[in-house]
C-alpha cells in the first residue's frame, strides 16, 4: 500500500526543549523519530525502544507524550512495515497503559477518569495553602519549587498527564480507523485493539468494526474485532456476535462469548444465549490451552476469561447461574495465569463470592460450597502461592484476611488440604510465568 503522507511533517516546529519526558528535556525525540523512519532495522529498533521508554516509562506519561502521538499515528499509516506494526501497540500503551488488565471485561471509563483528576487551579490553591502554613524553611523552599512547576504547566496528578496522552490518541482515531481495512492483517489487529478503548467515539468506531465481521478471515484479527464490539457496542450487536458462537475457530468462539458476557451486563439478553456464552467460556477454562490469542490482557486470554465468567454471578435473578458453577470455571483459569493476573482474577472472585465484609469466625473449609472449595484449592496450588510476597501491593494480601482465610502460602495449602510445597519448582508453572 502506497500512501503519500509526510510522517514527520512539523517535527521541527515543536519546541522539544521546552517539553519533558522521563529523563528530562525531550530534545532527543526528533532524533529517535527520524531513526524510526529510516531503513536500518537495528537503529530503528533501538530508537523505538528508547522513545517508548522516554515518553511512556513504566506507564507514566509526560508533557512530551501527546506531541509524539501524531507522528506515531502517521508512521502507523505510512511508515515502513516494521515501524507500522510497532507504532500501533505503542499508541495503545500511551493511551491506556495498563488499563486493559484492570478494566477488562467492562472497558475503560473515560468519563470517570476525567472527573477524578485534580484541575491545575485546584492544585495551585492547595499548594498555596501548604506554603502559607509551612514554618520549615527547607520544606517551604521545596513547595515553592513545586509551585513553579505547576505554574509552568506540570501537574502533580499523573492522571492528568495520562489523560492528555489519551486525548491525543483519540484525536488520531479517524486516521487509525482507516487501518481496519489495511492489507496487513497484523496492522488490522493492532488497530482494532487500539480503537476498542475509546467509548466516547463508539458511534463511529462500532459501525466500522461491524463491517469487518463478514470480511475478516484471520482468527486473531477477527477475534480482536469482536472483542472491540463487545467493549463498545450496544444491544444491536448482540445478534451478529452471537452467530460467531458457531465459528469453527475456538478463538473466535471465545471472543464472541467474551463480548456477549460484557454486553449482557449493560443490555438485556436472552437467557438461553447467555447460557451458551457461559458454556463456551467454561469450556475454554477447563479445556486444552488455546495457543492463539489477541492483544488483550498482554495476550493471556485466561485471565480475561476468569473475569468475564464472574459477570455471570451478577446477572438478573431469572438468568443467574449457580455460583458454584461459575467458581469452578474460574478455578480452571487460574492454572494458566501469572501472579499478577492471578491476583486480579482471584481478588475479584473473593469480592464477589466470599464474605469480605464480615466479622465472624473463619469458615471451616468443609463448610464451604463445592465451588468455593475448588476455587481456593486452585488458588493455593497456583505457582505464586509461595512467592507472591515478591509482588507488594497485591489485593490478595488484603482480601484473604478480610474473608478470614489463611494467607496465600503454606497456610492456605494446609487449609485446603494440599500437601506442603517447599519451593516454587514443586508447582506446575504456566508458560508465561517467567515473563513477570
C-alpha positions in Angstrom: 0.0 0.0 0.0 1.4 3.4 -1.0 0.1 6.4 0.9 1.5 9.9 0.3 2.0 11.2 3.8 5.0 13.1 5.2 5.0 11.3 8.5 7.5 13.7 10.0 5.8 16.9 8.8 6.1 19.6 11.5 8.7 17.7 13.6 11.0 20.7 13.8 8.1 23.1 14.6 7.7 21.5 18.0 9.8 23.1 20.8 11.0 19.8 22.2 13.5 21.5 24.5 10.5 23.0 26.4 8.9 19.6 26.8 10.0 17.0 29.3 9.9 13.2 29.2 11.1 10.6 31.8 14.7 11.7 31.6 14.5 15.5 31.1 14.1 17.7 28.1 12.7 15.9 25.1 15.4 17.1 22.6 16.3 13.5 21.7 12.7 12.8 20.5 13.2 14.1 16.9 16.4 12.1 16.6 14.5 8.9 17.6 11.6 9.6 15.3 13.8 10.1 12.3 15.7 6.9 13.1 12.3 5.0 13.3 11.5 6.3 9.8 14.9 5.1 8.4 15.8 1.8 6.8 18.3 0.5 9.4 16.3 -2.1 11.3 18.8 -2.2 14.2 18.8 1.6 14.6 15.0 1.6 14.2 14.6 -0.9 17.0 16.9 0.9 19.4 15.3 4.3 18.7 11.8 2.8 19.1 12.7 1.2 22.5 14.3 4.4 23.6 11.4 6.5 22.6 8.8 4.2 24.2 10.8 4.3 27.5 11.2 8.0 27.4 7.6 9.0 26.8 5.8 6.1 28.4 8.2 5.0 31.2 6.6 2.2 33.2 3.1 3.5 32.2 3.8 7.1 33.2 3.2 9.9 30.6 4.8 13.3 30.3 4.3 16.7 28.7 6.2 15.5 25.6 4.0 12.4 25.2 1.0 14.0 23.4 3.3 15.7 20.9 4.8 12.3 19.9 1.3 10.8 19.2 0.6 12.4 15.8 3.9 11.3 14.4 3.3 7.7 15.6 -0.1 7.7 14.1 1.2 8.8 10.7 4.0 6.2 11.0 1.3 3.6 11.6 -0.3 4.6 8.3 2.7 5.3 6.0 5.9 4.1 7.7 7.9 1.1 6.9 6.2 -2.3 7.6 8.3 -2.8 10.7 7.5 0.7 12.1 3.8 0.4 11.2 3.3 -2.8 13.2 5.2 -1.5 16.2 3.7 2.1 16.3 0.1 0.9 17.0 0.8 -1.0 20.2 2.8 1.9 21.5 -0.1 4.3 20.7 -2.4 2.0 22.7 0.1 1.9 25.6 0.4 5.7 25.6 -3.4 6.0 25.6 -4.4 3.5 28.3 -1.1 2.0 29.7 -2.1 -1.0 32.0 -5.8 -0.3 31.8 -6.6 -3.3 29.7 -5.7 -5.7 32.5 -7.5 -3.8 35.2 -10.6 -2.6 33.2 -11.4 -5.8 31.3 -14.0 -7.1 30.7 -16.1 -3.9 31.0 -13.9 -1.5 29.2 -12.4 1.8 30.2 -14.4 4.7 31.8 -13.0 8.0 30.4 -15.9 10.0 32.0 -14.9 8.7 35.5 -11.3 9.3 34.6 -11.9 12.9 33.7 -14.0 13.5 36.8 -11.2 12.1 39.0 -8.4 14.4 38.0 -7.4 17.4 40.0 -7.7 20.6 38.0 -4.5 22.8 37.8 -6.1 25.7 39.6 -7.1 23.4 42.5 -3.6 22.0 42.7 -2.2 25.6 42.8 -4.6 26.6 45.5 -3.8 23.5 47.7 0.0 24.2 47.3 -0.5 27.9 48.3 -2.4 26.8 51.4 0.5 24.5 52.3 3.1 27.2 51.7 1.1 29.6 53.9 1.1 27.2 56.8 4.6 25.8 56.4 7.2 27.0 59.0 10.1 24.8 58.0 12.3 26.8 55.6 13.6 23.8 53.7 10.1 22.3 53.1 8.8 25.8 52.2 11.5 26.2 49.5 10.6 22.8 48.1 6.9 23.7 48.0 7.8 26.9 46.2 9.7 24.9 43.6 6.7 22.6 43.1 4.5 25.6 42.7 6.8 26.9 40.0 6.4 23.6 38.1 2.7 23.7 38.3 2.7 27.3 37.0 4.9 26.1 34.2 2.2 23.6 33.2 3.3 20.5 35.0 0.8 18.5 37.2 1.2 16.7 40.4 -1.6 14.4 39.4 -0.3 11.8 37.0 -3.8 11.1 35.8 -3.9 14.5 34.0 -0.7 13.7 32.0 -2.2 10.3 31.2 -5.5 11.9 30.1 -3.7 14.3 27.9 -2.0 11.4 26.1 -5.3 9.5 25.9 -7.0 12.5 24.2 -4.0 13.0 21.9 -4.5 9.4 20.6 -8.3 10.0 20.5 -7.7 12.9 18.1 -5.9 10.5 15.7 -8.7 7.9 15.6 -10.0 9.0 12.2 -6.6 8.0 10.8 -6.4 4.8 12.8 -9.9 3.7 11.8 -8.8 3.5 8.2 -6.3 0.9 9.2 -9.1 -1.6 9.9 -9.1 -2.3 6.2 -5.3 -2.4 5.8 -3.8 -5.2 3.7 -1.6 -6.2 6.6 -3.7 -8.4 9.0 -1.3 -7.6 11.9 -1.9 -3.9 11.4 -5.7 -4.5 11.3 -5.5 -6.5 14.5 -3.5 -3.8 16.4 -5.8 -1.1 15.1 -8.9 -3.0 16.2 -7.3 -3.4 19.7 -6.4 0.3 19.9 -9.8 1.7 18.9 -11.7 -0.5 21.5 -10.5 1.8 24.3 -12.5 4.9 23.2 -16.2 4.6 24.2 -16.7 8.3 23.6 -16.1 7.6 19.9 -18.2 4.4 19.8 -20.7 6.0 17.3 -18.0 6.0 14.6 -15.9 3.0 15.8 -18.6 0.3 16.2 -20.1 0.5 12.7 -16.5 0.3 11.3 -15.8 -2.7 13.4 -19.1 -4.4 12.4 -18.2 -4.1 8.7 -15.2 -6.3 9.4 -17.2 -9.2 10.7 -18.0 -10.5 7.2 -14.7 -9.9 5.6 -12.0 -10.7 8.2 -10.7 -14.3 8.0 -7.6 -14.3 10.2 -8.8 -15.7 13.6 -6.7 -13.4 15.8 -7.8 -10.3 13.9 -11.5 -11.3 13.8 -11.4 -12.1 17.5 -9.9 -8.7 18.2 -12.7 -7.0 16.2 -15.3 -9.0 18.1 -13.9 -8.0 21.4 -13.8 -4.4 20.4 -17.5 -4.6 19.5 -18.2 -6.2 22.9 -16.4 -3.4 24.7 -18.0 -0.6 22.8 -21.2 -2.0 21.4 -24.9 -1.9 22.2 -27.8 -4.4 22.1 -27.8 -4.0 18.3 -24.6 -6.0 18.1 -25.8 -9.0 20.2 -27.2 -10.9 17.2 -24.3 -10.6 14.8 -21.9 -11.5 17.6 -24.0 -14.5 18.7 -23.7 -16.0 15.2 -20.0 -16.4 15.8 -20.6 -18.8 18.7 -20.9 -21.4 15.9 -17.5 -20.5 14.4 -15.1 -23.4 13.6 -12.3 -21.3 15.2 -12.0 -21.7 19.0 -10.5 -18.3 19.5 -13.4 -16.6 17.6 -16.0 -18.6 19.7 -14.2 -17.4 22.8 -14.2 -13.8 21.7 -17.9 -14.0 20.9 -18.7 -15.4 24.3 -16.5 -12.8 26.0 -18.1 -10.0 24.1 -21.6 -11.3 25.0 -20.6 -11.6 28.7 -20.0 -7.9 28.7 -23.0 -6.9 26.6 -25.4 -8.9 28.8 -24.4 -6.7 31.8 -25.4 -3.5 30.1 -28.2 -4.7 27.8 -31.0 -7.3 28.1 -30.2 -10.7 26.6 -32.0 -13.9 26.1 -31.2 -16.4 28.9 -30.5 -19.2 26.6 -27.9 -17.1 24.7 -26.3 -16.1 27.9 -26.1 -19.7 28.9 -24.4 -20.6 25.6 -21.9 -17.8 26.1 -21.1 -19.0 29.6 -20.7 -22.6 28.4 -18.2 -21.5 25.8 -16.1 -19.6 28.4 -16.3 -22.5 30.8 -15.1 -24.9 28.0 -12.1 -22.7 27.4 -11.4 -22.6 31.1 -11.4 -26.3 31.5 -10.2 -27.5 28.1 -6.8 -27.7 26.4 -4.9 -24.4 26.4 -5.6 -22.2 23.4 -2.5 -21.3 21.5 -3.9 -18.3 19.7 -4.6 -15.0 21.4 -5.5 -11.4 20.9 -3.6 -8.3 22.2 -5.9 -8.0 25.2 -4.6 -8.7 28.7 -1.0 -8.9 27.5 -2.1 -11.9 25.4 -3.3 -14.0 28.3 -6.9 -14.8 27.5 -7.4 -17.0 30.6 -7.2 -14.0 33.0 -9.7 -12.2 30.7 -11.9 -15.3 30.7 -11.8 -15.6 34.5 -13.0 -12.0 35.0 -15.6 -12.5 32.2 -17.0 -15.6 34.0 -17.6 -13.6 37.1 -20.0 -11.4 35.3 -22.5 -14.3 35.3 -22.7 -14.1 39.1 -24.2 -10.6 38.8 -26.9 -11.4 36.3 -30.6 -10.9 36.7 -32.2 -13.3 39.2 -34.1 -15.2 36.5 -30.9 -15.8 34.5 -28.4 -16.2 37.3 -26.2 -19.2 37.1 -25.3 -21.2 40.2 -22.3 -19.5 41.9 -20.5 -22.8 42.3 -20.7 -23.5 38.6 -19.1 -20.1 37.9 -16.4 -20.6 40.6 -15.4 -24.0 39.2 -14.9 -22.5 35.8 -12.8 -19.6 37.2 -10.7 -22.1 39.1 -9.8 -23.7 35.8 -8.5 -20.3 34.5 -6.0 -19.9 37.4 -3.7 -22.6 36.2 -2.8 -20.5 33.1 -2.2 -17.1 34.6 0.8 -15.2 36.2 1.0 -14.0 39.7 -0.3 -10.5 38.9 -3.1 -11.8 36.7 -4.0 -14.4 39.4 -4.2 -11.6 41.9 -6.6 -9.6 39.6 -8.8 -12.7 38.9 -8.7 -14.2 42.4 -9.2 -10.8 44.1 -12.3 -10.1 42.0 -13.6 -13.6 42.8 -13.1 -13.2 46.6 -15.0 -9.9 46.5 -17.9 -11.4 44.5 -18.3 -14.8 46.1 -16.9 -14.6 49.6 -17.8 -12.6 52.6 -15.0 -10.0 52.8 -17.1 -7.6 55.0 -18.0 -10.0 57.8 -16.6 -10.1 61.3 -17.4 -13.6 62.3 -15.1 -16.6 62.8 -13.1 -18.1 60.0 -15.2 -20.6 58.0 -14.3 -24.2 58.2 -13.1 -25.5 54.8 -15.6 -28.3 54.8 -18.5 -25.9 55.4 -17.8 -24.0 52.2 -19.7 -24.8 49.0 -18.0 -27.2 46.5 -17.3 -24.3 44.1 -15.6 -22.2 46.8 -13.5 -25.2 47.9 -12.4 -25.8 44.3 -11.5 -22.2 43.7 -9.5 -21.9 46.9 -7.6 -25.1 46.1 -6.7 -23.8 42.7 -5.6 -20.5 44.3 -3.4 -22.4 46.9 -2.0 -24.5 44.1 -1.0 -21.6 41.9 2.7 -21.1 41.2 2.6 -17.8 43.1 1.2 -19.3 46.3 4.6 -19.4 48.0 6.3 -16.5 46.3 3.5 -13.9 45.9 5.2 -11.6 48.5 7.7 -10.7 45.9 5.0 -8.6 44.4 4.0 -6.0 47.0 0.6 -4.4 46.9 -1.4 -7.4 45.6 -5.1 -7.3 46.6 -4.9 -10.9 47.9 -2.9 -9.6 50.9 -5.9 -7.6 51.9 -8.8 -9.8 50.7 -7.8 -13.1 52.1 -7.6 -11.8 55.7 -10.8 -9.9 55.1 -12.5 -13.1 54.2 -11.0 -14.7 57.4 -8.9 -17.1 55.2 -5.2 -18.0 55.6 -2.6 -16.1 53.7 -1.7 -17.2 50.2 1.2 -19.5 51.2 1.6 -22.6 53.4 -1.4 -21.7 55.4 -3.8 -21.7 52.5 -2.4 -25.0 51.3 -2.9 -26.6 54.7 -6.4 -25.1 55.0 -7.4 -26.5 51.6 -5.9 -30.0 52.3 -3.0 -29.7 49.9 0.4 -31.2 50.8 3.2 -28.7 51.7 5.3 -27.3 48.8 8.8 -26.1 49.8 9.8 -24.3 46.7 8.3 -22.8 43.5 9.5 -25.8 41.4 7.1 -28.1 43.3 4.3 -26.3 41.5 3.4 -26.5 37.8 4.4 -23.3 36.1 2.3 -21.6 33.4 4.2 -20.9 30.2 4.3 -17.2 30.8 5.4 -17.3 34.4 8.9 -16.1 34.0 7.7 -13.1 31.9 6.9 -11.5 35.2 
